[in-house]
Amino acid sequence: VQLVESGGGWVQAGGSLRLSCIFSGSVFGLYDIQWYRHTPGKQRELVASVTRGNVINYVDSVKGRFTISRDNAENTVYLQMTRLKPEDSAGYYCKAEHYMGLKPDYWGQGTQVTVSS
């Protein structure tokens, strides 16, 4: 399995970015997908998740601002981020989990998001 993230960049506070995570190498529909973020010196944080059945969850700090979605035809998961804050600055990584835990978890290489105040 390969995961490739893109869409990160620099944005001013209040702006928006859309991250993409493209999945390949296996059956996309067998995997739940999560977006994590990590800043050096801080713990990695689960930001949003979408199951193969399209059940969605968010960490409280992004509710109402971020939207996760999956396009099963394109094997892609998106993270639409709006009203960005400087504290959203981090490396954003997607992870794929087999829905029955029969395979190891897979991570992408990450994409950097920087929000200036």
Secondary structure as UniProt FT lines:
FT   STRAND          2..6
FT   STRAND          9..12
FT   TURN            13..14
FT   STRAND          17..24
FT   HELIX           28..30
FT   STRAND          31..38
FT   TURN            40..41
FT   STRAND          45..50
FT   TURN            52..53
FT   STRAND          56..58
FT   HELIX           60..62
FT   TURN            63..65
FT   STRAND          66..71
FT   TURN            72..75
FT   STRAND          76..81
FT   HELIX           86..88
FT   STRAND          90..98
FT   TURN            99..100
FT   STRAND          106..107
FT   STRAND          111..116
//
